[in-house]
Structure formats: C-alpha cells, structure tokens
C-alpha cells in the first residue's frame, strides 16, 4: 500500500514539474519567425492562419491589443510542448469595432509587422 502511494506521489510531482516547465518556456514569437498564410477581417471576426519558420516551435496561445483602429496579435509558442503543433488557425471575435490594420507583434511594441491589409 505504501509503495503504491509513494509511486502516485512521485508521478504527480513529475507531471506537475513538466507542466510548470512548459509554462515557463512559453514566450512571444518574433514576427520574423511567423509565416502568415491567410489573414482576414470582417465585422464579426478576425481570422489568421499561419506557421512558424522554426520547426521546433509549437503554437501555445495568443494575446491581442487594440489601439486606434490597429489590432496587435502576439503569438505565444513553446519548444517544450510535445503535444503541440506548429501551425495555428485563429478566430478572434471582433469586439473592437473598426479595424484598419492587423499586425503580428513581438515582445516589444516596436517589434511588429503588418499582415492585413496586404500591401
């Protein structure tokens, strides 16, 4: 009975440590490392499909900021997310109103690249 309890405790600790490590190694991907395959804006949704130029990066999540008709999307990725995939397909509800431009943005506000409209 004690061996089983100790085994379960060790398993939980290992799983928890792995989850914490994957969260710690999640970071904002630089715009130069993001390949946008498709971007579109409607009154209801903003959609983006893309991939990463580095095959080791897996999509994790995204964050958005809106200012003066410009939407800035920060793509989060991790190299430790073994179950993740590099490609991403985002559908963001347009709760911002009129969007004139969409950018992918890195960690710094100055690190951004226009993806919509395509010029």
Biopython code that builds the backbone (N, CA, C, O; Angstrom):
import numpy as np
from Bio.PDB.StructureBuilder import StructureBuilder

atoms = [
    (1, "UNK", "N", (0.829, -1.200, 0.000)),
    (1, "UNK", "CA", (0.000, 0.000, 0.000)),
    (1, "UNK", "C", (0.869, 1.258, 0.000)),
    (1, "UNK", "O", (0.578, 2.208, -0.728)),
    (2, "UNK", "N", (1.927, 1.276, 0.804)),
    (2, "UNK", "CA", (2.789, 2.444, 0.881)),
    (2, "UNK", "C", (3.539, 2.651, -0.429)),
    (2, "UNK", "O", (3.737, 3.790, -0.852)),
    (3, "UNK", "N", (3.963, 1.556, -1.083)),
    (3, "UNK", "CA", (4.685, 1.672, -2.347)),
    (3, "UNK", "C", (3.793, 2.299, -3.419)),
    (3, "UNK", "O", (4.260, 3.112, -4.217)),
    (4, "UNK", "N", (2.527, 1.930, -3.440)),
    (4, "UNK", "CA", (1.596, 2.485, -4.408)),
    (4, "UNK", "C", (1.388, 3.977, -4.157)),
    (4, "UNK", "O", (1.378, 4.762, -5.106)),
    (5, "UNK", "N", (1.226, 4.375, -2.920)),
    (5, "UNK", "CA", (1.045, 5.788, -2.570)),
    (5, "UNK", "C", (2.268, 6.605, -2.936)),
    (5, "UNK", "O", (2.142, 7.706, -3.472)),
    (6, "UNK", "N", (3.450, 6.078, -2.653)),
    (6, "UNK", "CA", (4.689, 6.779, -2.989)),
    (6, "UNK", "C", (4.818, 6.904, -4.510)),
    (6, "UNK", "O", (5.228, 7.952, -5.009)),
    (7, "UNK", "N", (4.477, 5.861, -5.241)),
    (7, "UNK", "CA", (4.525, 5.891, -6.704)),
    (7, "UNK", "C", (3.587, 6.943, -7.274)),
    (7, "UNK", "O", (3.954, 7.662, -8.204)),
    (8, "UNK", "N", (2.393, 7.040, -6.734)),
    (8, "UNK", "CA", (1.420, 8.027, -7.201)),
    (8, "UNK", "C", (1.916, 9.438, -6.892)),
    (8, "UNK", "O", (1.789, 10.332, -7.728)),
    (9, "UNK", "N", (2.473, 9.643, -5.717)),
    (9, "UNK", "CA", (3.004, 10.959, -5.341)),
    (9, "UNK", "C", (4.145, 11.357, -6.279)),
    (9, "UNK", "O", (4.203, 12.503, -6.725)),
    (10, "UNK", "N", (5.042, 10.434, -6.581)),
    (10, "UNK", "CA", (6.159, 10.723, -7.490)),
    (10, "UNK", "C", (5.628, 11.063, -8.887)),
    (10, "UNK", "O", (6.110, 12.005, -9.516)),
    (11, "UNK", "N", (4.654, 10.314, -9.369)),
    (11, "UNK", "CA", (4.063, 10.574, -10.676)),
    (11, "UNK", "C", (3.432, 11.968, -10.730)),
    (11, "UNK", "O", (3.612, 12.691, -11.710)),
    (12, "UNK", "N", (2.705, 12.343, -9.697)),
    (12, "UNK", "CA", (2.078, 13.660, -9.643)),
    (12, "UNK", "C", (3.138, 14.761, -9.639)),
    (12, "UNK", "O", (2.981, 15.773, -10.322)),
    (13, "UNK", "N", (4.201, 14.575, -8.884)),
    (13, "UNK", "CA", (5.281, 15.572, -8.824)),
    (13, "UNK", "C", (5.948, 15.718, -10.189)),
    (13, "UNK", "O", (6.214, 16.838, -10.625)),
    (14, "UNK", "N", (6.222, 14.604, -10.871)),
    (14, "UNK", "CA", (6.859, 14.655, -12.193)),
    (14, "UNK", "C", (5.946, 15.359, -13.198)),
    (14, "UNK", "O", (6.411, 16.200, -13.968)),
    (15, "UNK", "N", (4.669, 15.030, -13.200)),
    (15, "UNK", "CA", (3.723, 15.673, -14.116)),
    (15, "UNK", "C", (3.594, 17.166, -13.831)),
    (15, "UNK", "O", (3.553, 17.972, -14.760)),
    (16, "UNK", "N", (3.531, 17.530, -12.578)),
    (16, "UNK", "CA", (3.429, 18.934, -12.184)),
    (16, "UNK", "C", (4.687, 19.702, -12.588)),
    (16, "UNK", "O", (4.592, 20.826, -13.080)),
    (17, "UNK", "N", (5.853, 19.113, -12.386)),
    (17, "UNK", "CA", (7.120, 19.759, -12.775)),
    (17, "UNK", "C", (7.174, 19.958, -14.289)),
    (17, "UNK", "O", (7.629, 21.003, -14.754)),
    (18, "UNK", "N", (6.723, 18.981, -15.055)),
    (18, "UNK", "CA", (6.695, 19.108, -16.506)),
    (18, "UNK", "C", (5.759, 20.208, -16.963)),
    (18, "UNK", "O", (6.093, 20.972, -17.869)),
    (19, "UNK", "N", (4.593, 20.297, -16.347)),
    (19, "UNK", "CA", (3.643, 21.348, -16.700)),
    (19, "UNK", "C", (4.213, 22.725, -16.366)),
    (19, "UNK", "O", (4.095, 23.649, -17.171)),
    (20, "UNK", "N", (4.824, 22.877, -15.204)),
    (20, "UNK", "CA", (5.431, 24.151, -14.810)),
    (20, "UNK", "C", (6.545, 24.533, -15.781)),
    (20, "UNK", "O", (6.635, 25.692, -16.187)),
    (21, "UNK", "N", (7.389, 23.584, -16.159)),
    (21, "UNK", "CA", (8.476, 23.861, -17.102)),
    (21, "UNK", "C", (7.923, 24.325, -18.451)),
    (21, "UNK", "O", (8.462, 25.256, -19.050)),
    (22, "UNK", "N", (6.854, 23.687, -18.935)),
    (22, "UNK", "CA", (6.290, 24.092, -20.220)),
    (22, "UNK", "C", (5.715, 25.499, -20.144)),
    (22, "UNK", "O", (5.788, 26.247, -21.120)),
    (23, "UNK", "N", (5.146, 25.871, -19.005)),
    (23, "UNK", "CA", (4.616, 27.221, -18.842)),
    (23, "UNK", "C", (5.739, 28.254, -18.772)),
    (23, "UNK", "O", (5.603, 29.363, -19.288)),
    (24, "UNK", "N", (6.837, 27.888, -18.137)),
    (24, "UNK", "CA", (7.964, 28.806, -18.008)),
    (24, "UNK", "C", (8.646, 29.064, -19.345)),
    (24, "UNK", "O", (9.198, 30.145, -19.550)),
    (25, "UNK", "N", (8.621, 28.117, -20.242)),
    (25, "UNK", "CA", (9.311, 28.257, -21.513)),
    (25, "UNK", "C", (8.389, 28.714, -22.647)),
    (25, "UNK", "O", (8.762, 28.619, -23.817)),
    (26, "UNK", "N", (7.207, 29.201, -22.323)),
    (26, "UNK", "CA", (6.319, 29.793, -23.318)),
    (26, "UNK", "C", (6.724, 31.245, -23.501)),
    (26, "UNK", "O", (6.891, 31.977, -22.526)),
    (27, "UNK", "N", (6.881, 31.659, -24.747)),
    (27, "UNK", "CA", (7.294, 33.037, -24.996)),
    (27, "UNK", "C", (6.611, 33.584, -26.242)),
    (27, "UNK", "O", (6.062, 32.834, -27.050)),
    (28, "UNK", "N", (6.656, 34.901, -26.380)),
    (28, "UNK", "CA", (6.124, 35.556, -27.566)),
    (28, "UNK", "C", (7.095, 35.331, -28.719)),
    (28, "UNK", "O", (8.298, 35.553, -28.582)),
    (29, "UNK", "N", (6.571, 34.894, -29.839)),
    (29, "UNK", "CA", (7.387, 34.583, -31.016)),
    (29, "UNK", "C", (7.618, 35.873, -31.811)),
    (29, "UNK", "O", (6.700, 36.676, -31.974)),
    (30, "UNK", "N", (8.831, 36.067, -32.298)),
    (30, "UNK", "CA", (9.144, 37.269, -33.080)),
    (30, "UNK", "C", (8.400, 37.227, -34.414)),
    (30, "UNK", "O", (8.231, 36.153, -34.992)),
    (31, "UNK", "N", (7.955, 38.382, -34.906)),
    (31, "UNK", "CA", (7.229, 38.417, -36.189)),
    (31, "UNK", "C", (8.011, 37.823, -37.355)),
    (31, "UNK", "O", (7.412, 37.273, -38.279)),
    (32, "UNK", "N", (9.343, 37.925, -37.325)),
    (32, "UNK", "CA", (10.159, 37.368, -38.400)),
    (32, "UNK", "C", (10.085, 35.848, -38.448)),
    (32, "UNK", "O", (10.361, 35.251, -39.488)),
    (33, "UNK", "N", (9.718, 35.213, -37.338)),
    (33, "UNK", "CA", (9.635, 33.756, -37.260)),
    (33, "UNK", "C", (8.230, 33.227, -37.544)),
    (33, "UNK", "O", (7.992, 32.021, -37.483)),
    (34, "UNK", "N", (7.304, 34.131, -37.852)),
    (34, "UNK", "CA", (5.912, 33.748, -38.101)),
    (34, "UNK", "C", (5.609, 33.904, -39.585)),
    (34, "UNK", "O", (5.871, 34.949, -40.179)),
    (35, "UNK", "N", (5.056, 32.854, -40.169)),
    (35, "UNK", "CA", (4.648, 32.872, -41.568)),
    (35, "UNK", "C", (3.122, 32.947, -41.590)),
    (35, "UNK", "O", (2.444, 32.016, -41.154)),
    (36, "UNK", "N", (2.585, 34.055, -42.097)),
    (36, "UNK", "CA", (1.137, 34.210, -42.183)),
    (36, "UNK", "C", (0.678, 33.685, -43.542)),
    (36, "UNK", "O", (1.100, 34.180, -44.587)),
    (37, "UNK", "N", (-0.183, 32.688, -43.512)),
    (37, "UNK", "CA", (-0.707, 32.091, -44.732)),
    (37, "UNK", "C", (-1.991, 32.782, -45.186)),
    (37, "UNK", "O", (-2.294, 32.848, -46.378)),
    (38, "UNK", "N", (-2.741, 33.297, -44.201)),
    (38, "UNK", "CA", (-4.015, 33.943, -44.516)),
    (38, "UNK", "C", (-4.409, 34.836, -43.355)),
    (38, "UNK", "O", (-4.257, 34.456, -42.194)),
    (39, "UNK", "N", (-4.918, 36.029, -43.666)),
    (39, "UNK", "CA", (-5.456, 36.933, -42.644)),
    (39, "UNK", "C", (-6.661, 37.639, -43.231)),
    (39, "UNK", "O", (-6.634, 38.073, -44.382)),
    (40, "UNK", "N", (-7.724, 37.755, -42.439)),
    (40, "UNK", "CA", (-8.950, 38.376, -42.920)),
    (40, "UNK", "C", (-9.669, 39.056, -41.761)),
    (40, "UNK", "O", (-9.627, 38.583, -40.625)),
    (41, "UNK", "N", (-10.322, 40.163, -42.059)),
    (41, "UNK", "CA", (-11.081, 40.902, -41.049)),
    (41, "UNK", "C", (-12.485, 41.140, -41.574)),
    (41, "UNK", "O", (-12.670, 41.608, -42.697)),
    (42, "UNK", "N", (-13.475, 40.813, -40.746)),
    (42, "UNK", "CA", (-14.874, 41.127, -41.044)),
    (42, "UNK", "C", (-15.431, 41.900, -39.852)),
    (42, "UNK", "O", (-14.725, 42.140, -38.872)),
    (43, "UNK", "N", (-16.691, 42.284, -39.943)),
    (43, "UNK", "CA", (-17.322, 42.974, -38.816)),
    (43, "UNK", "C", (-17.439, 42.069, -37.595)),
    (43, "UNK", "O", (-17.534, 42.562, -36.471)),
    (44, "UNK", "N", (-17.434, 40.747, -37.797)),
    (44, "UNK", "CA", (-17.652, 39.807, -36.701)),
    (44, "UNK", "C", (-16.378, 39.122, -36.206)),
    (44, "UNK", "O", (-16.243, 38.853, -35.012)),
    (45, "UNK", "N", (-15.434, 38.837, -37.126)),
    (45, "UNK", "CA", (-14.267, 38.032, -36.761)),
    (45, "UNK", "C", (-12.985, 38.537, -37.409)),
    (45, "UNK", "O", (-13.007, 39.188, -38.453)),
    (46, "UNK", "N", (-11.876, 38.221, -36.766)),
    (46, "UNK", "CA", (-10.548, 38.360, -37.336)),
    (46, "UNK", "C", (-10.007, 36.940, -37.418)),
    (46, "UNK", "O", (-9.947, 36.243, -36.405)),
    (47, "UNK", "N", (-9.611, 36.498, -38.616)),
    (47, "UNK", "CA", (-9.089, 35.143, -38.760)),
    (47, "UNK", "C", (-7.655, 35.202, -39.264)),
    (47, "UNK", "O", (-7.298, 36.049, -40.083)),
    (48, "UNK", "N", (-6.853, 34.295, -38.761)),
    (48, "UNK", "CA", (-5.450, 34.190, -39.157)),
    (48, "UNK", "C", (-5.069, 32.727, -39.225)),
    (48, "UNK", "O", (-5.413, 31.938, -38.345)),
    (49, "UNK", "N", (-4.357, 32.375, -40.277)),
    (49, "UNK", "CA", (-3.764, 31.042, -40.388)),
    (49, "UNK", "C", (-2.279, 31.247, -40.611)),
    (49, "UNK", "O", (-1.870, 32.111, -41.386)),
    (50, "UNK", "N", (-1.474, 30.449, -39.929)),
    (50, "UNK", "CA", (-0.047, 30.620, -40.090)),
    (50, "UNK", "C", (0.749, 29.446, -39.582)),
    (50, "UNK", "O", (0.207, 28.422, -39.167)),
    (51, "UNK", "N", (2.053, 29.627, -39.626)),
    (51, "UNK", "CA", (3.011, 28.607, -39.227)),
    (51, "UNK", "C", (4.253, 29.318, -38.709)),
    (51, "UNK", "O", (4.351, 30.543, -38.777)),
    (52, "UNK", "N", (5.183, 28.556, -38.201)),
    (52, "UNK", "CA", (6.442, 29.108, -37.715)),
    (52, "UNK", "C", (7.570, 28.674, -38.641)),
    (52, "UNK", "O", (7.571, 27.553, -39.150)),
    (53, "UNK", "N", (8.524, 29.565, -38.853)),
    (53, "UNK", "CA", (9.660, 29.217, -39.710)),
    (53, "UNK", "C", (10.583, 28.224, -39.021)),
    (53, "UNK", "O", (11.303, 27.486, -39.695)),
    (54, "UNK", "N", (10.576, 28.190, -37.697)),
    (54, "UNK", "CA", (11.366, 27.212, -36.943)),
    (54, "UNK", "C", (10.480, 26.009, -36.627)),
    (54, "UNK", "O", (9.437, 26.158, -35.991)),
    (55, "UNK", "N", (10.884, 24.833, -37.063)),
    (55, "UNK", "CA", (10.043, 23.648, -36.902)),
    (55, "UNK", "C", (9.907, 23.198, -35.452)),
    (55, "UNK", "O", (8.988, 22.444, -35.133)),
    (56, "UNK", "N", (10.790, 23.635, -34.573)),
    (56, "UNK", "CA", (10.740, 23.200, -33.176)),
    (56, "UNK", "C", (9.701, 23.957, -32.357)),
    (56, "UNK", "O", (9.365, 23.530, -31.253)),
    (57, "UNK", "N", (9.186, 25.070, -32.872)),
    (57, "UNK", "CA", (8.235, 25.890, -32.116)),
    (57, "UNK", "C", (6.824, 25.352, -32.293)),
    (57, "UNK", "O", (6.392, 25.049, -33.405)),
    (58, "UNK", "N", (6.116, 25.237, -31.179)),
    (58, "UNK", "CA", (4.733, 24.788, -31.183)),
    (58, "UNK", "C", (3.831, 25.933, -30.732)),
    (58, "UNK", "O", (4.165, 26.668, -29.803)),
    (59, "UNK", "N", (2.687, 26.078, -31.395)),
    (59, "UNK", "CA", (1.717, 27.108, -31.025)),
    (59, "UNK", "C", (1.176, 26.828, -29.629)),
    (59, "UNK", "O", (0.864, 25.687, -29.290)),
    (60, "UNK", "N", (1.068, 27.886, -28.822)),
    (60, "UNK", "CA", (0.558, 27.756, -27.459)),
    (60, "UNK", "C", (-0.724, 28.584, -27.272)),
    (60, "UNK", "O", (-1.747, 28.052, -26.842)),
    (61, "UNK", "N", (-0.669, 29.890, -27.596)),
    (61, "UNK", "CA", (-1.817, 30.768, -27.398)),
    (61, "UNK", "C", (-1.556, 32.103, -28.098)),
    (61, "UNK", "O", (-0.554, 32.262, -28.796)),
    (62, "UNK", "N", (-2.449, 33.038, -27.909)),
    (62, "UNK", "CA", (-2.251, 34.382, -28.454)),
    (62, "UNK", "C", (-2.803, 35.411, -27.484)),
    (62, "UNK", "O", (-3.619, 35.101, -26.616)),
    (63, "UNK", "N", (-2.331, 36.662, -27.652)),
    (63, "UNK", "CA", (-2.831, 37.795, -26.877)),
    (63, "UNK", "C", (-3.036, 38.933, -27.861)),
    (63, "UNK", "O", (-2.296, 39.057, -28.837)),
    (64, "UNK", "N", (-4.039, 39.764, -27.607)),
    (64, "UNK", "CA", (-4.317, 40.874, -28.513)),
    (64, "UNK", "C", (-4.381, 42.202, -27.764)),
    (64, "UNK", "O", (-4.765, 42.264, -26.596)),
    (65, "UNK", "N", (-3.996, 43.253, -28.469)),
    (65, "UNK", "CA", (-4.153, 44.636, -28.010)),
    (65, "UNK", "C", (-4.744, 45.423, -29.171)),
    (65, "UNK", "O", (-4.446, 45.153, -30.334)),
    (66, "UNK", "N", (-5.582, 46.399, -28.842)),
    (66, "UNK", "CA", (-6.221, 47.228, -29.861)),
    (66, "UNK", "C", (-6.013, 48.690, -29.505)),
    (66, "UNK", "O", (-6.193, 49.101, -28.359)),
    (67, "UNK", "N", (-5.623, 49.476, -30.526)),
    (67, "UNK", "CA", (-5.454, 50.906, -30.300)),
    (67, "UNK", "C", (-5.619, 51.645, -31.623)),
    (67, "UNK", "O", (-4.931, 51.351, -32.600)),
    (68, "UNK", "N", (-6.533, 52.601, -31.643)),
    (68, "UNK", "CA", (-6.721, 53.493, -32.787)),
    (68, "UNK", "C", (-6.893, 52.753, -34.111)),
    (68, "UNK", "O", (-6.251, 53.102, -35.102)),
    (69, "UNK", "N", (-7.745, 51.744, -34.136)),
    (69, "UNK", "CA", (-8.017, 51.014, -35.367)),
    (69, "UNK", "C", (-6.973, 49.975, -35.740)),
    (69, "UNK", "O", (-7.057, 49.362, -36.804)),
    (70, "UNK", "N", (-5.988, 49.774, -34.869)),
    (70, "UNK", "CA", (-4.917, 48.810, -35.137)),
    (70, "UNK", "C", (-4.995, 47.673, -34.119)),
    (70, "UNK", "O", (-5.054, 47.904, -32.912)),
    (71, "UNK", "N", (-4.993, 46.440, -34.634)),
    (71, "UNK", "CA", (-5.019, 45.257, -33.782)),
    (71, "UNK", "C", (-3.633, 44.625, -33.795)),
    (71, "UNK", "O", (-3.078, 44.353, -34.860)),
    (72, "UNK", "N", (-3.082, 44.396, -32.620)),
    (72, "UNK", "CA", (-1.762, 43.795, -32.475)),
    (72, "UNK", "C", (-1.936, 42.403, -31.863)),
    (72, "UNK", "O", (-2.483, 42.261, -30.770)),
    (73, "UNK", "N", (-1.468, 41.383, -32.577)),
    (73, "UNK", "CA", (-1.622, 39.996, -32.131)),
    (73, "UNK", "C", (-0.240, 39.456, -31.776)),
    (73, "UNK", "O", (0.667, 39.445, -32.607)),
    (74, "UNK", "N", (-0.094, 39.008, -30.530)),
    (74, "UNK", "CA", (1.153, 38.386, -30.076)),
    (74, "UNK", "C", (0.934, 36.876, -30.006)),
    (74, "UNK", "O", (0.100, 36.396, -29.239)),
    (75, "UNK", "N", (1.687, 36.138, -30.810)),
    (75, "UNK", "CA", (1.583, 34.687, -30.856)),
    (75, "UNK", "C", (2.550, 34.101, -29.830)),
    (75, "UNK", "O", (3.734, 34.437, -29.812)),
    (76, "UNK", "N", (2.032, 33.227, -28.983)),
    (76, "UNK", "CA", (2.827, 32.572, -27.956)),
    (76, "UNK", "C", (3.189, 31.161, -28.416)),
    (76, "UNK", "O", (2.349, 30.440, -28.955)),
    (77, "UNK", "N", (4.428, 30.780, -28.203)),
    (77, "UNK", "CA", (4.867, 29.447, -28.594)),
    (77, "UNK", "C", (5.803, 28.859, -27.565)),
    (77, "UNK", "O", (6.278, 29.555, -26.668)),
    (78, "UNK", "N", (6.066, 27.565, -27.701)),
    (78, "UNK", "CA", (6.940, 26.853, -26.774)),
    (78, "UNK", "C", (7.662, 25.746, -27.524)),
    (78, "UNK", "O", (7.113, 25.136, -28.441)),
    (79, "UNK", "N", (8.892, 25.500, -27.122)),
    (79, "UNK", "CA", (9.610, 24.374, -27.709)),
    (79, "UNK", "C", (9.442, 23.114, -26.870)),
    (79, "UNK", "O", (9.879, 22.036, -27.274)),
    (80, "UNK", "N", (8.810, 23.243, -25.699)),
    (80, "UNK", "CA", (8.632, 22.091, -24.813)),
    (80, "UNK", "C", (7.267, 21.436, -24.943)),
    (80, "UNK", "O", (7.040, 20.384, -24.346)),
    (81, "UNK", "N", (6.376, 22.008, -25.683)),
    (81, "UNK", "CA", (5.024, 21.491, -25.800)),
    (81, "UNK", "C", (5.007, 20.345, -26.811)),
    (81, "UNK", "O", (4.716, 20.557, -27.988)),
    (82, "UNK", "N", (5.314, 19.152, -26.360)),
    (82, "UNK", "CA", (5.441, 17.997, -27.257)),
    (82, "UNK", "C", (4.132, 17.657, -27.972)),
    (82, "UNK", "O", (4.157, 17.094, -29.067)),
    (83, "UNK", "N", (2.998, 17.989, -27.368)),
    (83, "UNK", "CA", (1.724, 17.652, -27.997)),
    (83, "UNK", "C", (1.224, 18.759, -28.915)),
    (83, "UNK", "O", (0.187, 18.603, -29.560)),
    (84, "UNK", "N", (1.941, 19.872, -28.981)),
    (84, "UNK", "CA", (1.507, 20.993, -29.797)),
    (84, "UNK", "C", (1.845, 20.823, -31.262)),
    (84, "UNK", "O", (2.540, 19.886, -31.656)),
    (85, "UNK", "N", (1.341, 21.746, -32.058)),
    (85, "UNK", "CA", (1.640, 21.759, -33.483)),
    (85, "UNK", "C", (2.134, 23.153, -33.852)),
    (85, "UNK", "O", (1.795, 24.136, -33.193)),
    (86, "UNK", "N", (2.930, 23.227, -34.900)),
    (86, "UNK", "CA", (3.461, 24.499, -35.328)),
    (86, "UNK", "C", (2.412, 25.386, -35.978)),
    (86, "UNK", "O", (2.409, 26.597, -35.757)),
    (87, "UNK", "N", (1.540, 24.820, -36.760)),
    (87, "UNK", "CA", (0.517, 25.614, -37.440)),
    (87, "UNK", "C", (-0.507, 26.142, -36.448)),
    (87, "UNK", "O", (-0.798, 25.517, -35.429)),
    (88, "UNK", "N", (-1.045, 27.315, -36.779)),
    (88, "UNK", "CA", (-2.117, 27.865, -35.952)),
    (88, "UNK", "C", (-3.228, 28.393, -36.853)),
    (88, "UNK", "O", (-2.982, 28.818, -37.982)),
    (89, "UNK", "N", (-4.431, 28.360, -36.344)),
    (89, "UNK", "CA", (-5.629, 28.804, -37.045)),
    (89, "UNK", "C", (-6.467, 29.554, -36.020)),
    (89, "UNK", "O", (-7.159, 28.939, -35.209)),
    (90, "UNK", "N", (-6.405, 30.890, -36.054)),
    (90, "UNK", "CA", (-7.066, 31.706, -35.037)),
    (90, "UNK", "C", (-8.350, 32.321, -35.561)),
    (90, "UNK", "O", (-8.411, 32.781, -36.701)),
    (91, "UNK", "N", (-9.366, 32.326, -34.728)),
    (91, "UNK", "CA", (-10.588, 33.075, -34.980)),
    (91, "UNK", "C", (-10.831, 33.921, -33.747)),
    (91, "UNK", "O", (-11.119, 33.408, -32.666)),
    (92, "UNK", "N", (-10.709, 35.229, -33.929)),
    (92, "UNK", "CA", (-10.848, 36.177, -32.827)),
    (92, "UNK", "C", (-12.157, 36.929, -33.032)),
    (92, "UNK", "O", (-12.405, 37.464, -34.112)),
    (93, "UNK", "N", (-12.988, 36.970, -32.006)),
    (93, "UNK", "CA", (-14.245, 37.709, -32.091)),
    (93, "UNK", "C", (-13.926, 39.199, -32.157)),
    (93, "UNK", "O", (-13.160, 39.718, -31.344)),
    (94, "UNK", "N", (-14.520, 39.879, -33.133)),
    (94, "UNK", "CA", (-14.265, 41.316, -33.302)),
    (94, "UNK", "C", (-15.139, 42.103, -32.334)),
    (94, "UNK", "O", (-16.264, 42.485, -32.654)),
    (95, "UNK", "N", (-14.599, 42.333, -31.154)),
    (95, "UNK", "CA", (-15.277, 43.160, -30.156)),
    (95, "UNK", "C", (-14.665, 44.558, -30.139)),
    (95, "UNK", "O", (-14.959, 45.358, -29.251)),
    (96, "UNK", "N", (-13.807, 44.851, -31.129)),
    (96, "UNK", "CA", (-13.047, 46.094, -31.155)),
    (96, "UNK", "C", (-13.693, 47.161, -32.017)),
    (96, "UNK", "O", (-13.399, 48.345, -31.853)),
    (97, "UNK", "N", (-14.575, 46.763, -32.943)),
    (97, "UNK", "CA", (-15.172, 47.722, -33.859)),
    (97, "UNK", "C", (-14.381, 47.783, -35.149)),
    (97, "UNK", "O", (-13.971, 46.757, -35.692)),
    (98, "UNK", "N", (-14.171, 48.992, -35.632)),
    (98, "UNK", "CA", (-13.487, 49.183, -36.911)),
    (98, "UNK", "C", (-11.999, 48.865, -36.771)),
    (98, "UNK", "O", (-11.302, 49.431, -35.928)),
    (99, "UNK", "N", (-11.532, 47.951, -37.613)),
    (99, "UNK", "CA", (-10.119, 47.586, -37.630)),
    (99, "UNK", "C", (-9.559, 47.972, -38.993)),
    (99, "UNK", "O", (-10.008, 47.484, -40.029)),
    (100, "UNK", "N", (-8.574, 48.855, -38.967)),
    (100, "UNK", "CA", (-7.943, 49.309, -40.204)),
    (100, "UNK", "C", (-6.718, 48.473, -40.568)),
    (100, "UNK", "O", (-6.425, 48.269, -41.746)),
    (101, "UNK", "N", (-6.004, 47.990, -39.544)),
    (101, "UNK", "CA", (-4.771, 47.241, -39.775)),
    (101, "UNK", "C", (-4.614, 46.170, -38.697)),
    (101, "UNK", "O", (-5.040, 46.346, -37.555)),
    (102, "UNK", "N", (-3.988, 45.048, -39.091)),
    (102, "UNK", "CA", (-3.667, 43.972, -38.148)),
    (102, "UNK", "C", (-2.167, 43.716, -38.248)),
    (102, "UNK", "O", (-1.611, 43.609, -39.342)),
    (103, "UNK", "N", (-1.529, 43.622, -37.095)),
    (103, "UNK", "CA", (-0.096, 43.381, -37.008)),
    (103, "UNK", "C", (0.179, 42.140, -36.176)),
    (103, "UNK", "O", (-0.559, 41.855, -35.234)),
    (104, "UNK", "N", (1.238, 41.390, -36.510)),
    (104, "UNK", "CA", (1.783, 40.427, -35.561)),
    (104, "UNK", "C", (2.870, 41.183, -34.823)),
    (104, "UNK", "O", (3.655, 41.920, -35.421)),
    (105, "UNK", "N", (2.902, 40.989, -33.520)),
    (105, "UNK", "CA", (3.801, 41.769, -32.670)),
    (105, "UNK", "C", (4.667, 40.849, -31.830)),
    (105, "UNK", "O", (4.206, 39.812, -31.354)),
    (106, "UNK", "N", (5.913, 41.231, -31.652)),
    (106, "UNK", "CA", (6.816, 40.510, -30.775)),
    (106, "UNK", "C", (6.672, 40.995, -29.343)),
    (106, "UNK", "O", (5.640, 41.558, -28.976)),
    (107, "UNK", "N", (7.685, 40.783, -28.546)),
    (107, "UNK", "CA", (7.654, 41.175, -27.132)),
    (107, "UNK", "C", (7.601, 42.689, -26.953)),
    (107, "UNK", "O", (6.966, 43.180, -26.020)),
    (108, "UNK", "N", (8.263, 43.431, -27.840)),
    (108, "UNK", "CA", (8.283, 44.894, -27.754)),
    (108, "UNK", "C", (7.262, 45.484, -28.723)),
    (108, "UNK", "O", (7.013, 44.928, -29.793)),
    (109, "UNK", "N", (6.679, 46.611, -28.339)),
    (109, "UNK", "CA", (5.688, 47.270, -29.200)),
    (109, "UNK", "C", (6.285, 47.680, -30.533)),
    (109, "UNK", "O", (5.578, 47.722, -31.540)),
    (110, "UNK", "N", (7.560, 47.978, -30.555)),
    (110, "UNK", "CA", (8.217, 48.397, -31.803)),
    (110, "UNK", "C", (8.505, 47.217, -32.736)),
    (110, "UNK", "O", (8.835, 47.413, -33.906)),
    (111, "UNK", "N", (8.382, 46.006, -32.222)),
    (111, "UNK", "CA", (8.657, 44.797, -32.998)),
    (111, "UNK", "C", (7.349, 44.262, -33.577)),
    (111, "UNK", "O", (6.764, 43.327, -33.030)),
    (112, "UNK", "N", (6.886, 44.854, -34.688)),
    (112, "UNK", "CA", (5.623, 44.428, -35.275)),
    (112, "UNK", "C", (5.715, 44.443, -36.793)),
    (112, "UNK", "O", (6.546, 45.134, -37.383)),
    (113, "UNK", "N", (4.822, 43.646, -37.414)),
    (113, "UNK", "CA", (4.790, 43.527, -38.871)),
    (113, "UNK", "C", (3.339, 43.527, -39.332)),
    (113, "UNK", "O", (2.517, 42.767, -38.819)),
    (114, "UNK", "N", (3.026, 44.384, -40.303)),
    (114, "UNK", "CA", (1.680, 44.482, -40.858)),
    (114, "UNK", "C", (1.337, 43.213, -41.634)),
    (114, "UNK", "O", (2.099, 42.784, -42.500)),
    (115, "UNK", "N", (0.181, 42.610, -41.319)),
    (115, "UNK", "CA", (-0.258, 41.414, -42.040)),
    (115, "UNK", "C", (-1.596, 41.613, -42.756)),
    (115, "UNK", "O", (-1.945, 40.836, -43.645)),
    (116, "UNK", "N", (-2.340, 42.644, -42.375)),
    (116, "UNK", "CA", (-3.611, 42.937, -43.026)),
    (116, "UNK", "C", (-3.873, 44.426, -42.935)),
    (116, "UNK", "O", (-3.681, 44.980, -41.853)),
    (117, "UNK", "N", (-4.294, 45.116, -43.974)),
    (117, "UNK", "CA", (-4.445, 44.568, -45.324)),
    (117, "UNK", "C", (-3.076, 44.334, -45.951)),
    (117, "UNK", "O", (-2.088, 44.972, -45.587)),
    (118, "UNK", "N", (-3.043, 43.417, -46.888)),
    (118, "UNK", "CA", (-1.792, 43.105, -47.583)),
    (118, "UNK", "C", (-1.498, 44.257, -48.541)),
    (118, "UNK", "O", (-2.343, 44.637, -49.351)),
    (119, "UNK", "N", (-0.304, 44.798, -48.438)),
    (119, "UNK", "CA", (0.070, 45.931, -49.310)),
    (119, "UNK", "C", (1.140, 45.515, -50.268)),
    (119, "UNK", "O", (1.588, 46.324, -51.082)),
]
sb = StructureBuilder()
sb.init_structure("model")
sb.init_model(0)
sb.init_chain("A")
sb.init_seg("    ")
for serial, (resi, resn, name, xyz) in enumerate(atoms, 1):
    if name == "N":
        sb.init_residue(resn, " ", resi, " ")
    sb.init_atom(name, np.array(xyz, "f"), 0.0, 1.0, " ", f" {name:<3s}", serial, name[0])
structure = sb.get_structure()
